[in-house]
Amino acid sequence: MAVDLTTADALMLWQKVNLHMVRDDAPDLSSRQMAILLTVYLEAPPHTVRDLASRLNVSKPVITRALDSMGKSKLIARRRDPADRRNVLIQRTVEGVLFLESLADTISTCARGEGSLP
């Protein structure tokens, strides 16, 4: 689905969404954490630290730190790969699904011009 927005409209939408996110009780994620979370939820598994680091073009420690923070909020979970115990698989969680569904609702609401913030 293509959406045609002016530069100003795109930035205003992003501002409204971010204002909602900051004012909400939900976890406050960095752009890097959001990119990782969306990758895990929108792209087919399996996901490993190595694969995510390669996909996002960052180091494995960067991914590990982000996953540590998101794990504390229960947005993702980690477990050993039963096929290769050296690998850790990154998994989706119910909390993560609910977080992203709420975010999608916020984006839709802001895009329709509803729920404007002062």
C-alpha positions in Angstrom: 0.0 0.0 0.0 1.6 3.3 -1.1 0.9 6.5 0.8 1.7 9.8 -0.8 2.8 12.3 1.9 4.6 15.6 1.6 7.8 15.9 3.6 6.0 18.1 6.2 3.1 15.7 6.5 5.4 12.7 6.9 7.4 14.4 9.7 4.2 15.6 11.4 2.8 12.1 11.4 6.1 10.8 12.8 6.0 13.5 15.5 2.4 12.7 16.5 3.2 8.9 16.7 6.3 9.6 18.8 4.4 12.0 21.1 1.8 9.3 21.7 4.6 6.7 22.4 6.4 9.0 24.8 3.2 9.8 26.7 2.1 6.2 26.8 3.0 3.7 29.6 4.5 1.4 27.0 8.2 0.7 26.8 10.2 3.6 25.4 12.3 2.0 22.6 15.2 3.5 20.7 15.1 3.5 16.9 17.6 0.6 16.9 15.4 -1.4 19.3 12.3 -0.6 17.2 14.1 -1.8 14.0 15.1 -5.0 15.7 11.6 -5.6 17.1 9.9 -5.0 13.8 12.4 -7.2 12.0 11.6 -10.1 14.5 7.9 -9.6 14.2 7.5 -8.8 10.4 10.1 -11.2 8.9 9.9 -14.9 9.0 11.8 -16.7 11.8 14.2 -18.0 12.8 16.1 -15.0 14.1 19.5 -15.1 15.7 21.8 -12.4 17.0 24.2 -13.1 14.1 21.4 -12.8 11.6 19.9 -9.6 13.1 23.4 -8.0 13.3 24.0 -8.8 9.6 20.5 -7.7 8.6 20.8 -4.3 10.4 24.5 -3.9 9.7 25.5 -3.5 13.3 27.7 -5.6 15.6 26.5 -8.6 17.6 27.1 -6.7 21.0 24.7 -4.0 19.8 22.0 -6.5 19.1 22.6 -8.3 22.4 22.3 -5.0 24.4 19.1 -4.1 22.6 17.7 -7.6 23.2 18.6 -7.4 26.9 16.5 -4.2 27.2 13.6 -5.6 25.2 13.7 -8.9 27.1 13.2 -7.0 30.4 10.0 -5.5 29.0 9.0 -9.0 27.7 8.8 -7.8 24.1 11.0 -10.6 23.0 12.3 -13.9 24.4 15.4 -15.9 23.8 16.0 -19.6 23.9 18.7 -22.0 22.8 18.3 -23.6 19.3 17.6 -27.3 20.0 19.3 -28.1 16.6 22.5 -26.2 17.5 22.9 -25.3 21.2 25.5 -22.6 20.3 22.8 -20.5 18.7 20.2 -18.4 20.6 16.9 -17.9 18.8 15.0 -14.7 19.2 11.3 -15.3 19.7 8.1 -13.2 19.6 6.0 -12.8 22.8 2.4 -12.0 23.6 3.6 -8.7 25.1 5.5 -7.9 22.0 2.5 -8.6 19.7 0.2 -6.4 21.9 2.8 -3.6 21.9 3.1 -3.6 18.1 -0.7 -3.9 17.7 -1.1 -0.8 19.9 1.6 1.0 17.9 -0.1 0.1 14.6 -3.4 1.5 16.0 -1.6 4.7 17.1 -0.1 5.1 13.7 -3.4 4.6 12.0 -5.2 7.0 14.3 -2.6 9.7 13.8 -2.6 9.1 10.0 -6.3 9.7 9.9 -5.8 13.0 11.8 -7.6 11.7 14.8 -6.3 11.9 18.4 -4.3 15.0 17.8 -2.1 16.2 20.6 -1.5 19.7 21.8 
